[in-house]
Amino acid sequence: MRAHKKFRAFYALASLLLLTSAAEARRVNARFFLDGAAGVSIPIAQSPYADAFWPAPKLSLRLGAELWLTHRFGLAPELALDGAPLISRGDDDVHAGKGRFQVGLRLLAGFGRGHAFFGRFLLGAEVINQTAGFTTEPGLGMQFRIAHHAVAGFTLGFPLSVYHFTAPERSVVQVDFDLLVFIGLRI
């Protein structure tokens, strides 16, 4: 008899959770987003890295979904693809380029009529001259609605990349300061 009461309590709890999640799912306002960004990436890490390269132009493509859970709070899973040249301070020539592939999440705080502040955190991989490393990027930004399906804004990011080289055996940590402006589509 005791197992029967436990089953009935579990069934009641599961029914309540399923009914609640179905009601909550209808309230979520979901929008696809695609942002194109351009700006500058400034090396700020350890002196060998920061002293070896000039600030460089950076391009980024970001896509994902904005999931507005309330009128003022949302989450946005995102995929980001970034690229920038590495311009050597020694001879002002481009010796390498770096590409970054990251996935992450934005926490959105809406205000006004479609504007938002957001914090973002991304994890992924970065490649410099066929050498791959781990990268993470905390950042923040702001977006302003400029048309029914369009936004413009800016992001500040601090990508941190770690590379491990075998010949000679060493690890390199790179930190940049990225300032980008973007134009985006929200559907």
DOTI-166730 format. One record per residue (C-alpha): residue number from 1; residue in three letters; y, x, z. Coordinates in steps of 0.1 Angstrom, whole numbers, padded with zeros to 4 digits, m for minus. Layout:
<nodes>
seq = NUM; type = ALA; v = Y; u = X; w = Z
...
</nodes>
This chain:
<nodes>
seq = 1; type = MET; v = 0000; u = 0000; w = 0000
seq = 2; type = ARG; v = 0024; u = 0028; w = 0008
seq = 3; type = ALA; v = 0020; u = 0043; w = m0028
seq = 4; type = HIS; v = 0028; u = 0009; w = m0042
seq = 5; type = LYS; v = 0062; u = 0008; w = m0022
seq = 6; type = LYS; v = 0070; u = 0043; w = m0034
seq = 7; type = PHE; v = 0063; u = 0034; w = m0070
seq = 8; type = ARG; v = 0085; u = 0003; w = m0067
seq = 9; type = ALA; v = 0113; u = 0023; w = m0052
seq = 10; type = PHE; v = 0110; u = 0049; w = m0080
seq = 11; type = TYR; v = 0110; u = 0022; w = m0106
seq = 12; type = ALA; v = 0141; u = 0006; w = m0091
seq = 13; type = LEU; v = 0159; u = 0039; w = m0090
seq = 14; type = ALA; v = 0149; u = 0049; w = m0126
seq = 15; type = SER; v = 0160; u = 0014; w = m0139
seq = 16; type = LEU; v = 0194; u = 0018; w = m0121
seq = 17; type = LEU; v = 0199; u = 0053; w = m0136
seq = 18; type = LEU; v = 0189; u = 0042; w = m0171
seq = 19; type = LEU; v = 0213; u = 0012; w = m0170
seq = 20; type = THR; v = 0241; u = 0034; w = m0156
seq = 21; type = SER; v = 0237; u = 0061; w = m0183
seq = 22; type = ALA; v = 0236; u = 0035; w = m0211
seq = 23; type = ALA; v = 0268; u = 0020; w = m0198
seq = 24; type = GLU; v = 0285; u = 0054; w = m0194
seq = 25; type = ALA; v = 0274; u = 0065; w = m0229
seq = 26; type = ARG; v = 0294; u = 0037; w = m0245
seq = 27; type = ARG; v = 0326; u = 0049; w = m0228
seq = 28; type = VAL; v = 0325; u = 0084; w = m0242
seq = 29; type = ASN; v = 0350; u = 0089; w = m0270
seq = 30; type = ALA; v = 0334; u = 0115; w = m0293
seq = 31; type = ARG; v = 0352; u = 0134; w = m0321
seq = 32; type = PHE; v = 0341; u = 0162; w = m0344
seq = 33; type = PHE; v = 0365; u = 0192; w = m0345
seq = 34; type = LEU; v = 0370; u = 0220; w = m0370
seq = 35; type = ASP; v = 0397; u = 0246; w = m0362
seq = 36; type = GLY; v = 0409; u = 0275; w = m0383
seq = 37; type = ALA; v = 0428; u = 0302; w = m0363
seq = 38; type = ALA; v = 0447; u = 0333; w = m0371
seq = 39; type = GLY; v = 0464; u = 0358; w = m0348
seq = 40; type = VAL; v = 0462; u = 0393; w = m0333
seq = 41; type = SER; v = 0435; u = 0411; w = m0313
seq = 42; type = ILE; v = 0449; u = 0438; w = m0290
seq = 43; type = PRO; v = 0425; u = 0464; w = m0275
seq = 44; type = ILE; v = 0431; u = 0467; w = m0237
seq = 45; type = ALA; v = 0399; u = 0481; w = m0223
seq = 46; type = GLN; v = 0389; u = 0516; w = m0214
seq = 47; type = SER; v = 0411; u = 0544; w = m0227
seq = 48; type = PRO; v = 0386; u = 0557; w = m0254
seq = 49; type = TYR; v = 0385; u = 0522; w = m0270
seq = 50; type = ALA; v = 0421; u = 0512; w = m0265
seq = 51; type = ASP; v = 0434; u = 0546; w = m0275
seq = 52; type = ALA; v = 0413; u = 0547; w = m0306
seq = 53; type = PHE; v = 0424; u = 0515; w = m0323
seq = 54; type = TRP; v = 0456; u = 0496; w = m0332
seq = 55; type = PRO; v = 0461; u = 0459; w = m0326
seq = 56; type = ALA; v = 0446; u = 0441; w = m0356
seq = 57; type = PRO; v = 0448; u = 0407; w = m0373
seq = 58; type = LYS; v = 0420; u = 0383; w = m0364
seq = 59; type = LEU; v = 0406; u = 0352; w = m0381
seq = 60; type = SER; v = 0385; u = 0326; w = m0365
seq = 61; type = LEU; v = 0366; u = 0294; w = m0374
seq = 62; type = ARG; v = 0356; u = 0270; w = m0346
seq = 63; type = LEU; v = 0336; u = 0238; w = m0348
seq = 64; type = GLY; v = 0321; u = 0214; w = m0324
seq = 65; type = ALA; v = 0326; u = 0180; w = m0307
seq = 66; type = GLU; v = 0352; u = 0167; w = m0283
seq = 67; type = LEU; v = 0335; u = 0144; w = m0258
seq = 68; type = TRP; v = 0362; u = 0125; w = m0239
seq = 69; type = LEU; v = 0345; u = 0112; w = m0207
seq = 70; type = THR; v = 0377; u = 0096; w = m0194
seq = 71; type = HIS; v = 0411; u = 0091; w = m0209
seq = 72; type = ARG; v = 0422; u = 0125; w = m0194
seq = 73; type = PHE; v = 0391; u = 0146; w = m0191
seq = 74; type = GLY; v = 0367; u = 0158; w = m0218
seq = 75; type = LEU; v = 0341; u = 0184; w = m0227
seq = 76; type = ALA; v = 0338; u = 0202; w = m0260
seq = 77; type = PRO; v = 0307; u = 0222; w = m0270
seq = 78; type = GLU; v = 0318; u = 0247; w = m0297
seq = 79; type = LEU; v = 0306; u = 0273; w = m0321
seq = 80; type = ALA; v = 0330; u = 0301; w = m0329
seq = 81; type = LEU; v = 0329; u = 0327; w = m0357
seq = 82; type = ASP; v = 0355; u = 0355; w = m0355
seq = 83; type = GLY; v = 0363; u = 0386; w = m0376
seq = 84; type = ALA; v = 0388; u = 0414; w = m0373
seq = 85; type = PRO; v = 0391; u = 0449; w = m0388
seq = 86; type = LEU; v = 0392; u = 0480; w = m0365
seq = 87; type = ILE; v = 0422; u = 0501; w = m0375
seq = 88; type = SER; v = 0419; u = 0537; w = m0363
seq = 89; type = ARG; v = 0450; u = 0552; w = m0346
seq = 90; type = GLY; v = 0441; u = 0586; w = m0360
seq = 91; type = ASP; v = 0447; u = 0580; w = m0397
seq = 92; type = ASP; v = 0458; u = 0543; w = m0397
seq = 93; type = ASP; v = 0428; u = 0534; w = m0418
seq = 94; type = VAL; v = 0403; u = 0506; w = m0415
seq = 95; type = HIS; v = 0370; u = 0524; w = m0405
seq = 96; type = ALA; v = 0351; u = 0493; w = m0394
seq = 97; type = GLY; v = 0352; u = 0456; w = m0389
seq = 98; type = LYS; v = 0338; u = 0435; w = m0362
seq = 99; type = GLY; v = 0323; u = 0401; w = m0364
seq = 100; type = ARG; v = 0315; u = 0378; w = m0335
seq = 101; type = PHE; v = 0292; u = 0347; w = m0332
seq = 102; type = GLN; v = 0296; u = 0327; w = m0300
seq = 103; type = VAL; v = 0287; u = 0294; w = m0285
seq = 104; type = GLY; v = 0304; u = 0278; w = m0256
seq = 105; type = LEU; v = 0322; u = 0250; w = m0239
seq = 106; type = ARG; v = 0358; u = 0238; w = m0236
seq = 107; type = LEU; v = 0370; u = 0218; w = m0206
seq = 108; type = LEU; v = 0398; u = 0195; w = m0218
seq = 109; type = ALA; v = 0426; u = 0180; w = m0198
seq = 110; type = GLY; v = 0444; u = 0154; w = m0219
seq = 111; type = PHE; v = 0481; u = 0145; w = m0215
seq = 112; type = GLY; v = 0506; u = 0125; w = m0236
seq = 113; type = ARG; v = 0494; u = 0110; w = m0268
seq = 114; type = GLY; v = 0465; u = 0131; w = m0279
seq = 115; type = HIS; v = 0476; u = 0165; w = m0265
seq = 116; type = ALA; v = 0454; u = 0187; w = m0242
seq = 117; type = PHE; v = 0452; u = 0218; w = m0222
seq = 118; type = PHE; v = 0418; u = 0235; w = m0222
seq = 119; type = GLY; v = 0398; u = 0263; w = m0207
seq = 120; type = ARG; v = 0370; u = 0278; w = m0228
seq = 121; type = PHE; v = 0341; u = 0300; w = m0221
seq = 122; type = LEU; v = 0319; u = 0315; w = m0248
seq = 123; type = LEU; v = 0288; u = 0337; w = m0250
seq = 124; type = GLY; v = 0273; u = 0354; w = m0280
seq = 125; type = ALA; v = 0269; u = 0385; w = m0301
seq = 126; type = GLU; v = 0293; u = 0409; w = m0317
seq = 127; type = VAL; v = 0285; u = 0434; w = m0345
seq = 128; type = ILE; v = 0305; u = 0465; w = m0353
seq = 129; type = ASN; v = 0292; u = 0486; w = m0382
seq = 130; type = GLN; v = 0256; u = 0472; w = m0379
seq = 131; type = THR; v = 0255; u = 0478; w = m0342
seq = 132; type = ALA; v = 0251; u = 0446; w = m0322
seq = 133; type = GLY; v = 0264; u = 0440; w = m0287
seq = 134; type = PHE; v = 0266; u = 0412; w = m0261
seq = 135; type = THR; v = 0300; u = 0394; w = m0258
seq = 136; type = THR; v = 0316; u = 0368; w = m0236
seq = 137; type = GLU; v = 0350; u = 0353; w = m0239
seq = 138; type = PRO; v = 0369; u = 0334; w = m0212
seq = 139; type = GLY; v = 0402; u = 0319; w = m0224
seq = 140; type = LEU; v = 0426; u = 0290; w = m0224
seq = 141; type = GLY; v = 0447; u = 0271; w = m0248
seq = 142; type = MET; v = 0467; u = 0241; w = m0257
seq = 143; type = GLN; v = 0466; u = 0216; w = m0285
seq = 144; type = PHE; v = 0491; u = 0191; w = m0298
seq = 145; type = ARG; v = 0484; u = 0161; w = m0320
seq = 146; type = ILE; v = 0506; u = 0165; w = m0351
seq = 147; type = ALA; v = 0490; u = 0137; w = m0372
seq = 148; type = HIS; v = 0463; u = 0110; w = m0368
seq = 149; type = HIS; v = 0434; u = 0134; w = m0374
seq = 150; type = ALA; v = 0452; u = 0168; w = m0370
seq = 151; type = VAL; v = 0462; u = 0191; w = m0342
seq = 152; type = ALA; v = 0479; u = 0224; w = m0339
seq = 153; type = GLY; v = 0479; u = 0248; w = m0309
seq = 154; type = PHE; v = 0472; u = 0282; w = m0295
seq = 155; type = THR; v = 0445; u = 0301; w = m0276
seq = 156; type = LEU; v = 0446; u = 0331; w = m0253
seq = 157; type = GLY; v = 0413; u = 0349; w = m0250
seq = 158; type = PHE; v = 0398; u = 0380; w = m0233
seq = 159; type = PRO; v = 0367; u = 0389; w = m0252
seq = 160; type = LEU; v = 0345; u = 0414; w = m0234
seq = 161; type = SER; v = 0318; u = 0432; w = m0254
seq = 162; type = VAL; v = 0291; u = 0455; w = m0242
seq = 163; type = TYR; v = 0273; u = 0479; w = m0265
seq = 164; type = HIS; v = 0244; u = 0502; w = m0257
seq = 165; type = PHE; v = 0240; u = 0533; w = m0280
seq = 166; type = THR; v = 0208; u = 0554; w = m0279
seq = 167; type = ALA; v = 0222; u = 0586; w = m0296
seq = 168; type = PRO; v = 0238; u = 0598; w = m0274
seq = 169; type = GLU; v = 0226; u = 0575; w = m0246
seq = 170; type = ARG; v = 0257; u = 0556; w = m0235
seq = 171; type = SER; v = 0271; u = 0521; w = m0230
seq = 172; type = VAL; v = 0306; u = 0511; w = m0242
seq = 173; type = VAL; v = 0326; u = 0482; w = m0228
seq = 174; type = GLN; v = 0354; u = 0467; w = m0250
seq = 175; type = VAL; v = 0380; u = 0443; w = m0238
seq = 176; type = ASP; v = 0406; u = 0427; w = m0261
seq = 177; type = PHE; v = 0435; u = 0404; w = m0256
seq = 178; type = ASP; v = 0435; u = 0378; w = m0284
seq = 179; type = LEU; v = 0464; u = 0355; w = m0292
seq = 180; type = LEU; v = 0457; u = 0330; w = m0319
seq = 181; type = VAL; v = 0474; u = 0299; w = m0334
seq = 182; type = PHE; v = 0452; u = 0272; w = m0349
seq = 183; type = ILE; v = 0453; u = 0241; w = m0370
seq = 184; type = GLY; v = 0425; u = 0217; w = m0365
seq = 185; type = LEU; v = 0409; u = 0185; w = m0378
seq = 186; type = ARG; v = 0396; u = 0158; w = m0354
seq = 187; type = ILE; v = 0374; u = 0131; w = m0368
</nodes>
